[in-house]
Amino acid sequence: MQQEEPRKQKPDPERMAILRSLPLEIKQQITGEEAQAFLYKEELPESLLEKLKDYLVEDK
């Protein structure tokens, strides 16, 4: 069984605050993988973008 390497970087504190500020019903729908991608500024899964569509502002 392969173990994941510990992350060398810390989660973005601003993004952590954003996740914490979401309504409970949205937070309950977000998977660990989706939260990790968001917190570590990885490419966001389409599933997460769909869940957050009412809370995101499109960058122009």
N, C-alpha and C positions, 0 to 999 in steps of 0.2 A: 504494500500500500504506500502510495507516494504522499509525503507530507508537504504542505505548502510552506514556502519560505516566509519568515516574518517580514512584514513591510518595513522598509527602511525610512519611508516618509510617514508623516503623521497626517491624519485626515484634515481637510481644510476646515478651519473653525467657522468660517462664514457659512459654508455649506452645511456643517453640522447644525448651526443655528436655524438654517432654513428648514432642514428636515424636522427638527424639533417643533417648529412653529406650524407645521402642517396640521390640518384637522385630523383627529384620531381615525376616522374612517379611511382616510387616504393612507396614513402611516401603517395601518393594519394590512393594506393591500400590497405594500412594497416589500419585495423579497430581499433577502440578505445580499444577493448578487447585485440587485439594482441599487441598493443603498451603498454598497461598496464602490460601484462604478461612479456614483454621484459624489461621494465623499473624497475619492482619490482622483477626481477629474479625468476619469477614463471615458471612453466612448459610451454614451448612454444607450441602453437597449431601447428598442422601439416600444416595448411594453411599459417601460418607465415613462417615456415621453407621453404616451397615451394617458397614463394615470395622472400626470402632472400638467396636462394641456391647459387646464383652467388657471394654472398658477404661473405659467411661463410667459415671458415676453420675448417676442422674436427679435433677434439682433439684426440690425439692418446694415 
